[in-house]
Amino acid sequence: MSERIERLEEENEQLRHAIESRPVIDLARGALMATFGCPAEDAWEILVEVSQNSNVKLRVVADVVTAAVTGPEPMPPHLQNHLQTAVERWRSREHEPGAGG
């Protein structure tokens, strides 16, 4: 029984983090959409790619992107490089024959 309670508490904590992270992730998606002219789904994929390739949590990547757009602090160079690579990959997919968008 206690194992089940622990599992439910852990799941509850994960859901709480997801709910708290959602607004900043949406802001970062909007920033990418406005900056690069990409659709919402592609902005999401760019954020996920940066997160995975940099080994940085998605909500942290979103925080950094949002802070770079709204404040005076630039993105850390390693995240900037991953973002540039992800955007270049997205742009090259957009120009492939038969690509939608």
Buried (B, 14 or more C-beta within 10 A) or exposed (E): EEEEEEEEEEEEEEEEEEEEBEEBBBBBBBBBBEEBEBBEEBBBBBBBBBBEBBEBEBBBBBBBBBBBBEEEEEBEEEBBBBBEBBBEEBEEEBEEEEEEE
